């Protein structure tokens, strides 16, 4: 399974994208303290908070969006 954590999104024109250089900033559509979205295999599965554990970034699950299987 692939798990992705989305901090935010930005819209750029092709010219803006081609003009990016190391050190440039891309402004995202969320506040720094906003929750992040977690996707499992492309399905929105949860929301959570970004935390730091030792030297790693992690996502603490806050709210699950998965529905139980009908099996």
N, C-alpha and C positions, 0 to 999 in steps of 0.2 A: 504494500500500500504506500501511496505517496501522500505525505502530509505537508501542506503549504500553510504558512502564516503570512497573512496580508496586512501590512502596516498601514497602507493607504494606496490611493491611486492618483495619477496625474495624467493630464492630456497634453501632448506635445505635438506640434506640427512636425512634418518630416524635416524641415529646415532647422527647427530647434533641436531635434534629435541628432541630426548630423553635426550641429555646432557644439555639442557637448564635449567638454575636455575634462581631464582629471582635475578634481578639486571643485568642479561646478556643483551647484546644489539644485535638486529637483524638489519643488514644494509639493507636498502631498495634501490630500483633501481632508485630513484629520488633525485634530489637536494632539499635542504630545501625550496627553493623559487619556486619550480615547482608547477604547478596547480595540483589540485586533481580531480579525476573522481567521478561523482555522478551517481549512478545506481538506477533506480526505477523498482522494481520487476524484477531485473536482467538485465534490458535494460539500456545501456549507454545513459543517458539522458542529461548530461551537464558536463561542466568543471568549476572549480571555484578555489577560493583562501581560505585558512584557515585563519580565524580571531578569535579574542577573544573578547567576549562581557561579561562584568562583570566577572563572574567566570565560564563561559561556552565557549566551542569551537564551532564555527559555520563555515559554508561554504558559501561564497559569490558567487552567480552564475555569471559566466563570459560569457559563451557561451552555448546556448542550442543546443541540438542535436535531439530534438523531431521534428518529422514532423507532420504537421496538419492532422487531421483525414479526410478521404475522404467522410465522411457521410454528 
